[in-house]
Each structure stands twice: as structure tokens, then as C-alpha cells.
Amino acid sequence: MSNLLPFTPKQSKAFRPFIFVDTLFVHDKESFFVMGLCENKRTIHISDETLALPKAQQRHVISEMVRSHFKGSGGTLPVWKEIHYYRFFHTAKNAWVFDVSGTFLYESQEELPARATAKVDGKEFELN
């Protein structure tokens, strides 16, 4: 019996830095299900290579990603509407805030943004 490993509950996913595309969205008539399907449009994932860079270089790469995303999106996101800011959460409580041109504005201590989810029979879905 000594060969058995103790059972440990599944741990939640560790925090991973990301860019949140901030539209200053206020819910009006939008379907919660559709919002959940489109939630991934408000998140930009960061590569391991970028995360391994020194902070000054990270800031430059994030700035370029912001400029590229804003240009590619035309300044709007389906469901979420007009893009106002980009927030790079480098920790679960700290974000670098950029304007839509990729200019770093300030560092903010804040909670992670709320996420919308779309579930059917307990399984989450999102649009790609």
C-alpha cells in the first residue's frame, strides 16, 4: 500500500498573463449566451517567448500587439462594441493599461475582468 500516491483534488488553472480588450461594455439587451460565445474575442493570449522577455521588452511587444489588434479589428468587437483600452494583466491583480494606439498609460491594481460563458448541458462553448 505504500506505493499509492495520495489523492489530491484537481487544482484550478494557474494564472497566465493575457491582454484584456476593454470596450467599457455595459449589458443592455445582448443575449448572455451570445456574450459567452464571443467572450474569447476580449482576450489576447501572450506567447511564452514574450513572457520570458525583460519587462521593458515585454511592454514594447505588448504595445505592438495592441496596435496590430486595434487595426485588424477596425476598433470594434462583435457584441462588445467599441474598443477603448487594452489591459495587460501580468499578474492576477496588476495590469498595464494601453490606449488603442499602443501607448502605455499607467499600471493599475485591479481585479481580473468578469468573464461571460456559454454553457449547454454543463459544457462551455466559444466561437473561434
Buried (B, 14 or more C-beta within 10 A) or exposed (E): EEEEEEEEEEEEEEEEBBBBBBBEBEEEEBEEBBBBBBBBBBBBEBEEEBEEBEEEEBBBBBBEBBBEBBEEBEBEBEBBBEBEBBBBBBEEEBBBBBBBEBEBEEEEEEEBBEEBEBEEEEEEEBEE
